[in-house]
Amino acid sequence: MSDNAAGLPAVLTLLLWVGVL
């Protein structure tokens, strides 16, 4: 479960970067 919690924000950040780029 901890992996998911730490992975969610990482994926969101990546999506944000893709949107900015």
C-alpha positions, -999 to +999 in steps of 0.1 A: +000+000+000+029+024+008+042+019-027+009+030-042+007+061-019+043+071-030+036+063-067+004+083-070+020+117-065+049+107-088+025+098-116+005+131-111+037+151-113+047+133-145+013+141-160+017+177-150+051+179-167+036+163-199+009+190-198+035+218-194+057+204-222 
